[in-house]
């Protein structure tokens, strides 16, 4: 029989080994994309449009389309998800209705993105007549981010000590004033974490936006205009094999944008925590 100290050392070695393997795999993926994509990086690549049948040249319209559809989905979806979380956490008691809502959110989070893309194609593009557009893509992506932001926000609200709510009510504040002035500010860092996770999910999504936002190479200005996102462009380049240099450059820039956004959000909202 092994003694406790030896078991503890073996467990620590096993856990550290798992973490090290994960870091190594991540480093290999990033390094591979960096080596392959760095030769394509230039100001011309970032700020010009694709050229010719091989889709060489730049990817500027795809960057704008990606930011556009992501921003639109967060702008519409985040308030709905946060509002639903506030309702579940602050205004309802545990019961069948709350269980059904949470089960629905969990089930929605498990739906494959390609299925959501087909649903968005049928509902938003054809039935509602929105066509291939930024709005159709954003409405489809909302279905992907709703469960992420809602459950993260609910956990954030429940992490705020009840004594803070009771103290606010005791001082004469209404329930909504307590939520708005006490609960939400304390939970904001964790809520923003959920929103950042949602942004990372939809910014890197391919299937859902290919079916709904379209594949047109243009800079969209209005929500009813189509556009090709970076992920759709990368998918077409990789599958058609027309320009692998551009494909790896697109992948590298995509990773860089997501990394910069995550680091920026972490710097802005990661320093504040709820203290019990």
C-alpha positions, 0 to 999 in steps of 0.5 A: 500500500502506498502512503498518503504522501506518495499518493499525493506526489503521484497525483500532483505529477499526474495533474502537472503532466496533464497541464503541461501536455495541454500547454504543449499542444496549444503551443504547437498549434499556435506555433504552426499557424504562426510559422505558416501565416506570418509570411502573409502578414502585411498592411496590404494583406490587412487593409485591401480586398481579395483579388482574382479567382485564387482569392489572393490579396487582402482580407479587409472586407472579411474583418469588417464583416466578422466584427459587424456580425459579432457586434450586432449579435452581442448588442442584441443578445447580451441584454436578453441573456442578462435580463433572463438571468436577472429574472431567474436569479432575483425575481423567481423561486426555484420551481418547474418553470425555472428548471424548464428554462435552465434545461432549455438553455443547456439543451440550446448550448448543446445544439451543433452549430451547423444545425443552428445554421440550417435553422437560421437559413430556414427561419431568418433567410427564407421564412422571414425574408431577411435574406443572406445578411448581417442581421440573419447571421447575428440572429442565428449567432444569438441562439449560440450565445444566449445560454453562455451569457445567461448561465454565466450571468446567473452564477455571477448574480448568485455569487453576490452575498445576500447580506448586500441585498438585505442591507440595501433593502433595509436602507429603503431601496427598492428591489430594482434599485438594489439590483441596479445599484448593488447587485449588478455592479458587484457581478459585472466582472463575471458578467463580462467574462460570459460576454467575452466567452460569447464573443469568442464563440461567435467570432470563430463560428463558421457554419452558422454564418456561412448559411445566413450571412452569405459569402459576398466579398463586400464591406457591409454597411447596413444590417440587411447587407450580406458579407463574408466573415473571416472564418467563412473565407478561411474555410473556402480557401482551405477547402478549395486549396486556392491560396493556402498562404492566404488561408494561414494568414487569415487563421493567424490574424483571426487568432490574434484578434480573439487573443487581443480582445480576450486580453483587453477584456481581462485587463479591464474587467478581470481585476475586480472580484466579489468579496464575501 
